[in-house]
Amino acid sequence: MIGTLNGHVEAVDTAMALIEVSGVGFEVRMPSSDLSAMHAGQEVRVHTSLSVSQDAMTLYGFLTLPSKRMFARLQKVSGVGPKAALSLLSALSPEQLARAVSDGDTTALTRAQGIGKKGAQKIILELKGSIDFSQVEGGSTENRIVDQGLKQVVEGLVSLGWREHDAEHAVLSVCESAGIELPLADSDIPKALKLALTSLDRGR
């Protein structure tokens, strides 16, 4: 199985990214929020899950491990396959999904393309009480207590109109590619903000 990819982004579109690893290009389907935080030329680490069907092998990828864990958890619901799980993760972060299931919030789940009210009710029924929040937390600044520098950069991007989920993905990605250590030092905040803003602008 392919668990992670560490490589160079060759291209990004609305559905997938082409990531080159040691001369081999992998087409990786990813949530739209992850794709919007990526751009050609970027070095990335992607957590992956390989789906094998009768007529295709599809590689799904995520910028955070909580997203990959939620992707696997959603597919334990009867009738929910990788496409539906990816659609849910394009509409909601892992934490938002876990909270929606916990609260019985069908409206939140139906924000995902292809998920109707009955499907949302089924997801809630089969997953409620079974999600370990410690396994899905970590992809949102509200759960990231120690890194105030990261929070400051993300809040700056949000004030400029970017969604929090997209903003944090961009910051984490550029910090990794630029070798900026986390938690962010005060001296690294301006650089991280500039790099993340450039990354988000390229991903428009």
Beta strands, then each sheet from edge to edge (+ up, - down):
strand 1: 4-12
strand 2: 16-21
strand 3: 24-29
strand 4: 43-52
strand 5: 57-62
sheet 1: 1+ 2- 3+ 5+ 4- 1+
end
